[in-house]
Amino acid sequence: MWGQIVALHGRYPKALAWLQEGWWNDEELLETLCAIAVWRVEVDDAGVDSREELAFHLQLRELSQVLRQVGGGVTKAWKPSALPDEWRDG
């Protein structure tokens, strides 16, 4: 899942530019990002209805607005990197 979210950030850097370091500690945001990442893979793999693509981008835009409103500034912006310790099996 981490790799899918990193890929999503790489594909849509402007939409996810306001994603802050430690986002994985916010359960709602974590679940939303996981769902959007899975949705993107499903659209890429089996998308046959252009309305799915439009719906995906509308949801991504809405998430981008939420991230922007929460703020945090560029100094706290998440830069995709290796899996954080919290995600490792321990």
Secondary structure, DSSP 8 states (H G I E B T S, - for coil): -HHHHHHHHHH-TTTTTT-BTTGGGSHHHHHHHHHHHHHHHHHHHH---HHHHHHHHHHHHHHHHHHHHH---GGGB----S--GGGS--
